[in-house]
């Protein structure tokens, strides 16, 4: 794969870890890519409201940025981790960070979200398919101290496992 090629699922790593975990502290037990079939991000909209004032003018008021929503479509597996998505939902397994990284070994693209909250896990099962579900998370764009709760990039952090650091 070369610079400019598309990002594909077979080159992706996904981690779910406690909040503010630095990339150098990621472990193999934090990796979830073999169970995740789909990742979706929505929300985070920034909007401006125009308010009329006396004299015929307008003032633009910036509305606070809405929360970002992440959803993962997952397949449940037999074994000791069969209930791990339920454990994330009920808080038994501490998860406060989601990181996703695509690489060809030298080119990287990644996104990381910190201080996320699990909102629900919808499981489904049919006779012809695997037991699967969708788990949803919400993230505020920033902390109370105005520190960002998401990072993304290709240049400043080459490899999330080595360089992702939350301030």
VOPAGU-2260 file (C-alpha; in pm, 1 decimal, decimal comma):
REM VOPAGU-2260
SITE   aa  ch    i         X         Y         Z
SITE  UNK   A    0       0,0       0,0       0,0
SITE  UNK   A    1     130,4     343,5     -85,0
SITE  UNK   A    2      44,7     698,0      14,5
SITE  UNK   A    3    -286,4     782,9    -149,4
SITE  UNK   A    4    -423,2     425,9    -138,6
SITE  UNK   A    5    -756,5     373,1      31,3
SITE  UNK   A    6    -777,2     260,8     392,7
SITE  UNK   A    7    -905,2     -95,0     422,0
SITE  UNK   A    8   -1038,6    -298,2     713,1
SITE  UNK   A    9    -766,8    -563,1     704,6
SITE  UNK   A   10    -509,3    -299,3     804,3
SITE  UNK   A   11    -697,1    -162,7    1105,7
SITE  UNK   A   12    -637,3    -190,7    1479,3
SITE  UNK   A   13    -903,7     -90,1    1731,3
SITE  UNK   A   14    -848,2     -40,1    2104,2
SITE  UNK   A   15   -1097,0      16,2    2386,1
SITE  UNK   A   16    -915,7     120,7    2703,3
SITE  UNK   A   17    -968,6     317,8    3023,2
SITE  UNK   A   18    -980,1     695,7    2974,9
SITE  UNK   A   19    -651,0     878,1    2908,9
SITE  UNK   A   20    -452,5     559,0    2839,8
SITE  UNK   A   21    -137,7     648,4    2647,7
SITE  UNK   A   22     -62,7     451,1    2334,1
SITE  UNK   A   23     250,5     296,4    2485,0
SITE  UNK   A   24      25,9     132,9    2748,0
SITE  UNK   A   25    -202,8     -40,6    2494,0
SITE  UNK   A   26    -199,5    -419,0    2537,3
SITE  UNK   A   27    -316,6    -704,8    2317,8
SITE  UNK   A   28    -616,8    -753,2    2549,8
SITE  UNK   A   29    -723,9    -395,4    2461,8
SITE  UNK   A   30    -745,1    -484,4    2089,2
SITE  UNK   A   31   -1095,1    -550,1    1956,0
SITE  UNK   A   32   -1053,6    -545,5    1577,2
SITE  UNK   A   33   -1137,5    -913,6    1519,6
SITE  UNK   A   34   -1491,0    -862,9    1655,7
SITE  UNK   A   35   -1577,8    -524,1    1505,4
SITE  UNK   A   36   -1740,3    -523,0    1161,9
SITE  UNK   A   37   -1836,1    -157,3    1130,6
SITE  UNK   A   38   -1749,1     180,2    1284,6
SITE  UNK   A   39   -1966,5     491,3    1253,6
SITE  UNK   A   40   -1914,7     843,5    1382,0
SITE  UNK   A   41   -2185,0    1108,8    1386,4
SITE  UNK   A   42   -2258,6    1431,9    1565,8
SITE  UNK   A   43   -2006,4    1689,9    1672,4
SITE  UNK   A   44   -2187,7    1957,6    1476,2
SITE  UNK   A   45   -2082,4    2317,8    1522,6
SITE  UNK   A   46   -2356,0    2570,3    1458,1
SITE  UNK   A   47   -2401,4    2945,9    1463,9
SITE  UNK   A   48   -2726,6    3124,8    1541,6
SITE  UNK   A   49   -2795,2    3467,9    1392,9
SITE  UNK   A   50   -2972,6    3705,4    1633,4
SITE  UNK   A   51   -3122,7    4033,1    1511,8
SITE  UNK   A   52   -3043,1    4347,9    1707,9
SITE  UNK   A   53   -3186,2    4701,2    1711,5
SITE  UNK   A   54   -3068,3    4905,1    1416,7
SITE  UNK   A   55   -3113,0    4625,4    1162,2
SITE  UNK   A   56   -2793,4    4432,8    1225,1
SITE  UNK   A   57   -2723,9    4078,8    1334,3
SITE  UNK   A   58   -2495,9    3914,7    1586,7
SITE  UNK   A   59   -2373,3    3562,5    1531,6
SITE  UNK   A   60   -2382,2    3351,5    1846,6
SITE  UNK   A   61   -2183,6    3030,6    1848,5
SITE  UNK   A   62   -2385,7    2737,5    1983,4
SITE  UNK   A   63   -2191,5    2480,6    2188,6
SITE  UNK   A   64   -2067,6    2187,0    1983,1
SITE  UNK   A   65   -2292,1    1881,5    2011,7
SITE  UNK   A   66   -2169,1    1547,0    2140,9
SITE  UNK   A   67   -1996,4    1300,7    1909,9
SITE  UNK   A   68   -2158,0     959,5    1880,5
SITE  UNK   A   69   -1964,3     643,4    1799,4
SITE  UNK   A   70   -2128,0     313,0    1715,4
SITE  UNK   A   71   -1956,7     -20,9    1659,9
SITE  UNK   A   72   -2122,8    -319,9    1497,1
SITE  UNK   A   73   -1975,7    -626,9    1663,6
SITE  UNK   A   74   -1989,5   -1005,5    1648,0
SITE  UNK   A   75   -2003,6   -1198,2    1975,2
SITE  UNK   A   76   -1760,7   -1489,5    2019,0
SITE  UNK   A   77   -1761,3   -1801,3    2231,9
SITE  UNK   A   78   -1518,3   -1823,3    2519,7
SITE  UNK   A   79   -1430,9   -1619,8    2825,9
SITE  UNK   A   80   -1488,0   -1291,2    2638,5
SITE  UNK   A   81   -1833,8   -1378,4    2500,4
SITE  UNK   A   82   -1997,0   -1124,7    2729,7
SITE  UNK   A   83   -1736,6    -849,2    2704,0
SITE  UNK   A   84   -1967,8    -605,6    2519,9
SITE  UNK   A   85   -2228,6    -644,9    2795,6
SITE  UNK   A   86   -1954,5    -585,6    3053,8
SITE  UNK   A   87   -1858,7    -262,2    2877,8
SITE  UNK   A   88   -2220,5    -145,8    2888,8
SITE  UNK   A   89   -2277,4    -228,9    3255,9
SITE  UNK   A   90   -1943,3     -81,3    3365,0
SITE  UNK   A   91   -1781,1    -408,9    3473,3
SITE  UNK   A   92   -1506,8    -345,5    3215,0
SITE  UNK   A   93   -1371,6       8,2    3235,7
SITE  UNK   A   94   -1373,6     175,4    2895,8
SITE  UNK   A   95   -1325,0     546,2    2851,0
SITE  UNK   A   96   -1119,6     565,9    2533,3
SITE  UNK   A   97   -1165,1     440,8    2176,8
SITE  UNK   A   98    -876,2     446,2    1929,4
SITE  UNK   A   99    -874,5     327,4    1569,6
SITE  UNK   A  100    -567,5     314,3    1345,2
SITE  UNK   A  101    -508,9     209,6     985,1
SITE  UNK   A  102    -157,8     145,7     855,7
SITE  UNK   A  103      39,9     -22,3     582,3
SITE  UNK   A  104     343,1     -36,8     811,5
SITE  UNK   A  105     483,5     304,2     726,0
SITE  UNK   A  106     180,1     527,1     655,1
SITE  UNK   A  107     -65,9     582,6     939,7
SITE  UNK   A  108    -410,1     733,1     983,0
SITE  UNK   A  109    -579,3     723,9    1321,6
SITE  UNK   A  110    -854,9     868,4    1539,9
SITE  UNK   A  111    -881,3     857,3    1917,2
SITE  UNK   A  112   -1166,5     958,5    2146,8
SITE  UNK   A  113   -1123,9    1011,2    2521,8
SITE  UNK   A  114   -1371,5    1027,0    2812,5
SITE  UNK   A  115   -1643,5     840,3    2627,4
SITE  UNK   A  116   -1956,8     698,8    2787,9
SITE  UNK   A  117   -2132,0     379,9    2681,9
SITE  UNK   A  118   -2499,1     448,9    2611,8
SITE  UNK   A  119   -2638,9     112,8    2498,7
SITE  UNK   A  120   -2570,4    -230,1    2348,7
SITE  UNK   A  121   -2834,1    -369,7    2114,2
SITE  UNK   A  122   -2785,1    -741,8    2052,7
SITE  UNK   A  123   -2952,3    -941,7    1776,2
SITE  UNK   A  124   -2946,4   -1302,7    1666,7
SITE  UNK   A  125   -3099,3   -1491,7    1376,1
SITE  UNK   A  126   -3069,6   -1853,9    1261,9
SITE  UNK   A  127   -2872,2   -1767,5     945,7
SITE  UNK   A  128   -2632,5   -1516,5    1098,7
SITE  UNK   A  129   -2382,2   -1471,5    1379,2
SITE  UNK   A  130   -2489,9   -1334,6    1713,1
SITE  UNK   A  131   -2414,4    -967,1    1672,3
SITE  UNK   A  132   -2493,7    -629,3    1812,2
SITE  UNK   A  133   -2431,0    -256,3    1806,4
SITE  UNK   A  134   -2266,8     -74,7    2095,4
SITE  UNK   A  135   -2298,1     303,0    2116,8
SITE  UNK   A  136   -2080,4     562,3    2287,0
SITE  UNK   A  137   -2109,3     938,6    2337,0
SITE  UNK   A  138   -1821,7    1181,2    2379,3
SITE  UNK   A  139   -1831,0    1549,0    2466,6
SITE  UNK   A  140   -1602,6    1747,3    2234,7
SITE  UNK   A  141   -1404,0    1886,9    2528,7
SITE  UNK   A  142   -1353,4    1846,1    2901,8
SITE  UNK   A  143   -1459,2    2103,6    3161,7
SITE  UNK   A  144   -1103,5    2242,0    3135,4
SITE  UNK   A  145   -1148,0    2286,9    2755,7
SITE  UNK   A  146    -907,0    2002,9    2670,0
SITE  UNK   A  147   -1011,0    1822,1    2353,5
SITE  UNK   A  148   -1159,3    1471,7    2383,5
SITE  UNK   A  149   -1065,1    1362,5    2034,1
SITE  UNK   A  150    -748,1    1350,5    1829,0
SITE  UNK   A  151    -682,7    1242,6    1474,4
SITE  UNK   A  152    -403,2    1262,4    1228,2
SITE  UNK   A  153    -134,2    1128,8    1005,5
SITE  UNK   A  154     170,2    1338,9    1088,2
SITE  UNK   A  155     203,9    1441,0    1451,9
SITE  UNK   A  156     154,4    1085,6    1580,0
SITE  UNK   A  157     276,2     820,2    1338,5
SITE  UNK   A  158     167,5     520,1    1541,7
SITE  UNK   A  159    -100,7     541,8    1812,1
SITE  UNK   A  160      66,8     257,0    2000,1
SITE  UNK   A  161     383,6     460,4    2036,3
SITE  UNK   A  162     277,1     823,2    2027,6
SITE  UNK   A  163     -79,3     877,6    2148,1
SITE  UNK   A  164     -61,8    1085,2    2466,2
SITE  UNK   A  165    -351,5    1262,2    2637,2
SITE  UNK   A  166    -265,8    1590,7    2807,8
